[in-house]
Amino acid sequence: MGNNQSSPNKFVRHKGISERIREIGLIAQDPILMIALVFSVMFLVIFIFYPIFRTVLRGFLSDQGNPDFTQFARYFDGTILDKITVILKNMGLILQETVKYGRTYRSVLGDTIKMGLMTATSERSSASSLPMRQFVAMCLGKN
């Protein structure tokens, strides 16, 4: 009885996959739709994915192409994780100065996270019982 129940589900799943493949074939038959799809993918790759990829890659490489973790070590400056910076310097993976940047980098990161959370919840909080003014004051630490 278990075999009879599982086989229709497998058939439905297989039918769904084959149907999706058929739909892709139909898109390829319509030249306008295919051109729009190709240009959309090109736009996403050129203006979204490539810049993000380059930015992330430059975070790990110096201008000369050597591995460099300076930007990440600056977040740990002046914290209990400062020993990681010393270890990375001894390994030759930190090529620039990290002192005096830690507090600024951490405050920018914290402010960015606060801004993202406030933006994400602003529409929700405007419709709920929590007034927006109180919410912003709570996020900024002004009780």
Backbone hydrogen bonds, N-H to C=O, Kabsch-Sander energy under -0.5 kcal/mol:
donor,donor_aa,acceptor,acceptor_aa,energy
5,Q,1,M,-1.4
6,S,2,G,-1.9
7,S,3,N,-1.8
9,N,5,Q,-0.8
10,K,6,S,-2.0
11,F,7,S,-2.2
12,V,8,P,-2.6
13,R,9,N,-2.5
14,H,10,K,-2.6
15,K,11,F,-2.5
16,G,12,V,-2.2
17,I,13,R,-1.9
18,S,14,H,-2.4
19,E,15,K,-2.0
20,R,16,G,-1.9
21,I,17,I,-2.2
22,R,18,S,-2.0
23,E,19,E,-2.0
24,I,20,R,-2.1
25,G,21,I,-1.8
26,L,22,R,-1.8
27,I,23,E,-2.0
28,A,24,I,-1.9
29,Q,25,G,-1.0
30,D,26,L,-0.9
30,D,27,I,-0.7
34,M,30,D,-2.4
35,I,31,P,-2.5
36,A,32,I,-2.4
37,L,33,L,-2.3
38,V,34,M,-2.6
39,F,35,I,-2.6
40,S,36,A,-2.1
41,V,37,L,-2.4
42,M,38,V,-2.6
43,F,39,F,-2.5
44,L,40,S,-2.4
45,V,41,V,-2.5
46,I,42,M,-2.9
47,F,43,F,-2.6
48,I,44,L,-1.6
49,F,44,L,-2.5
50,Y,45,V,-2.5
52,I,48,I,-1.6
53,F,49,F,-2.6
54,R,50,Y,-2.7
55,T,51,P,-2.3
56,V,52,I,-2.4
57,L,53,F,-2.5
58,R,54,R,-2.6
59,G,55,T,-1.0
60,F,56,V,-0.6
60,F,57,L,-1.3
61,L,57,L,-0.9
62,S,66,N,-2.9
65,G,62,S,-1.2
68,D,60,F,-2.7
69,F,93,L,-3.6
73,A,69,F,-2.4
74,R,70,T,-1.6
75,Y,72,F,-0.9
76,F,72,F,-0.6
76,F,73,A,-0.8
77,D,73,A,-0.6
79,T,76,F,-1.8
82,D,79,T,-1.4
83,K,80,I,-0.6
84,I,81,L,-1.6
85,T,81,L,-0.7
86,V,82,D,-1.4
87,I,83,K,-2.2
88,L,84,I,-2.6
89,K,85,T,-2.3
90,N,86,V,-2.3
91,M,87,I,-1.6
92,G,88,L,-0.5
92,G,89,K,-1.0
93,L,88,L,-2.6
94,I,88,L,-0.7
95,L,93,L,-0.6
101,Y,98,T,-1.3
102,G,98,T,-0.5
105,Y,101,Y,-2.8
106,R,102,G,-2.6
107,S,103,R,-2.1
108,V,104,T,-2.3
109,L,105,Y,-2.3
110,G,106,R,-2.5
111,D,107,S,-2.6
112,T,108,V,-2.3
113,I,109,L,-2.2
114,K,110,G,-2.5
115,M,111,D,-2.6
116,G,112,T,-2.3
117,L,113,I,-2.5
118,M,114,K,-2.8
119,T,115,M,-2.4
120,A,116,G,-2.5
121,T,117,L,-1.9
122,S,118,M,-1.0
123,E,119,T,-0.6
125,S,121,T,-3.1
126,S,122,S,-1.8
127,A,123,E,-0.9
127,A,124,R,-0.5
128,S,124,R,-0.8
135,F,131,P,-1.8
136,V,132,M,-2.6
137,A,133,R,-2.1
138,M,134,Q,-2.2
139,C,135,F,-2.3
140,L,136,V,-2.2
141,G,138,M,-0.7
142,K,137,A,-2.6
143,N,141,G,-0.9
